[in-house]
Amino acid sequence: MRTGPADVRAALAEAYRGEWGVVFGTIVRLTGDWELAEDCAQEAFTRALPAWERDGVPRRPGAWLVTAARHRALDVLRRRTTERGKLVEVAAAEAVREPPPPGDERLRLVFTCCHPALPLESRVALTLRAVCGLTTREIARAFLVGEDTVSQRILRAKRKIAAAGIPYRVPPPGARAERLGGVLAVIYLVFTEGYAPSDGSTVRDPLSEEAVRLARLVVAEAPQEPEARGLLALLLLQQSRRAARLGEDGSLITLEHQDRGCWDRSLMSEGVGLARETVATGGPYALQAAIAAQHALAPTAAATDWVAIVALYDRLLALRTNPVVALNRAVALGMRDGPQAQLEAVDALGTPKELTGSHALHAVRADALRRLGRTSEAAEAYRTAGSAAPNEAIAREYAARINELGS
């Protein structure tokens, strides 16, 4: 069926978000050549635009793209064989013809990218590129580093995989535990980049949805791992509030002001169930999920069990010192014990490097000052927060707070 250019471009963009990892992973599995896989995947998407404009969007865009990439890989390997006489590449060329084995390409790709032989930052960067198709620029924003740095991390990771002969597979159960932490960290970062982008831009639902899907796959592969289930619980609970998080102008709606009728009850129920299962034995993800579950269970913001939430934050900080968690605990403490306790907790944090340049630190302090009636100081703190705001919508929110204070 023929479609207009705009429809084709929209379909191709959707296929890129949903199928990049499958196309890339298929060629990696069949050839073992990561550079070739990326070239062939890019070529397939490039060829798709004129072909789909001419013939219409195929019924199964992903299958079309995989076939195009496989044909391209076969052509390249045949040419290499002719030019160099490499018998191994003849075998690889024939392998391109074989049907894929059962399993999920993206899950194999994630575990391969998260091999412990690779530095953590390289695992995350490579997975974001290979599995989710993020550009180098997007990954650089997520890491707050330069694009050249990200490019070098990805290149070194690919070379390490080739040199060390790292297999492209989901590891057997005995070797899975050492890989799981890195896999979960990658999935969480992918979700965060979609749900609350690091550059303050509009949310990207396909990324957060892909992270949820990957988390489900990992849980299916490792159902006895409480942290895997804890992460899935956390993502489901966060995702359940997606429709209520943003105003029409793109401004962030805080939890206490969200329309709880817009929350996805199905996702919420599943997330709460998983959180209850994992809170006793889980680690940081399970505890964060338990905190999110407390918010989900409260019928109104005023009915939130802040005593339970502060206790969960205390458990979380006992596992690992984290200034961001400590800042969130300060907010919970303020709701439990009042604004003076919140202000003292924020001031006790100082200015840790993890929060340098963060608008949130100043906003939490401003909120405590506002509630204490120290309006002049609160307005100044909101001005500082506004100057560090990641986008215009959040800056406007702080400006509105200042106007409410009459400053």
Summary of the structure (lengths in Angstrom):
residues: 407
radius of gyration: 23.9
end to end distance: 60.1
largest distance: 79.9
contacts: 1343
relative contact order: 0.06
helix: 75%
strand: 0%
